[in-house]
Amino acid sequence: MLYSLARPVLFSLDPECAHDLSLWGMRNFGGWMPSVSMQEGETVEVMGLRFPNRVGLAAGLDKNGEAIDALASFGFGHIEIGTVTPRAQPGNPKPRMFRIPAKTAIINRMGFNNDGVDNLVANVRASRFKGILGISIGKNFDTPIDQAADDYISCLDKVYGHASYVAANISSPNTKNLRQLQGESELDSLLGRLKQRQTELAQAHGRYVPIALKIAPDVDEAQLTNIADALRRHRIDGVIATNTTLSRDAVMGQVHCNEAGGLSGEPVRERSTEVVRSLAVKLGGEVPIIGVGGITQGEHALEKLQAGATLIQLYTGFIYRGPQLISDCVKATRVFERDAPETVA
């Protein structure tokens, strides 16, 4: 109800301005917000973690972990913050975020704008959140692609002790050449280094923190096969499918359709679900899938789960519909839970 009143005001502002204002409000007044129980859905074990429901917040909304406690009050089963890089960086020039309301979509070319991993860790330490927190890590824009793994390892070292799981984002279209890391040899090298460091950190911390890989929707079947093989070979704990798309087929003719950047929201839903379904077949249950992309109704969450995902995440749909979407998605997952296995590796 409150969001339905606030949305016209927020949507009258520049999208990035509205985003920053919303984060500012949650950061400063989040303690006044009524909390929603996270126990609406059946709990599920994924990646060795117990999730209170299957509906999470995708990375990108709270890049610096500034509003963790306020976001937790909406009833998410998990929250993913970031993507964070070793050093602070401003991202791409503004304007860099554009709404397409007729398609329930957003185009963004933010470019991993964030205050750096040390700032994010300080914010996590200051939060009171005790639920499942994912931290998405990436590389700085000026780090050569052949040295990208160094940035991921640097971030992993710093966030490991503060995360429930870590997501390696190699799929943003807004950092030059980043998606090259999805190539067969590049991915094999990166995952090998991440897995080795994860093992070392688990011994040092006395705690195993799962690693998930976030991939793009703009991959063909051969690439998906290579990705699935690499996930199994390196015993990666999860895969997040998918990030935003470069395709504009579904928004042609709309205002802003030709803006550079990644397209999210309803137009990416079908392709994201196709990737989830294909990965589910290729992985054969060995690696759990977190489905994200175009979920704007509860039925879309169910669609992702039926395609093979175990958890789902929201972002653009949450911007358009507000907290009601979380409740709708949790309720929709109950249909799936009647027949789903209770534990997924």
JOLINWO-V67430 format. One record per helix or strand of 2 or more residues. SS is the DSSP state (2 for helix, 1 for strand). FROM is the first residue (numbers start at 1). TO is the last residue. If there is no record, write none. Layout:
BEGIN
[[SS;FROM;TO] [SS;FROM;TO]]
END
This chain:
BEGIN
[[2;2;11] [2;15;32] [1;44;46] [1;49;51] [1;55;57] [2;68;72] [1;78;84] [1;97;100] [2;101;103] [1;105;108] [2;117;126] [1;132;137] [2;145;162] [1;165;169] [2;178;182] [2;184;205] [1;210;215] [2;221;233] [1;238;241] [2;249;251] [1;262;265] [2;266;283] [1;288;292] [2;298;307] [1;311;314] [2;316;321] [2;324;337]]
END
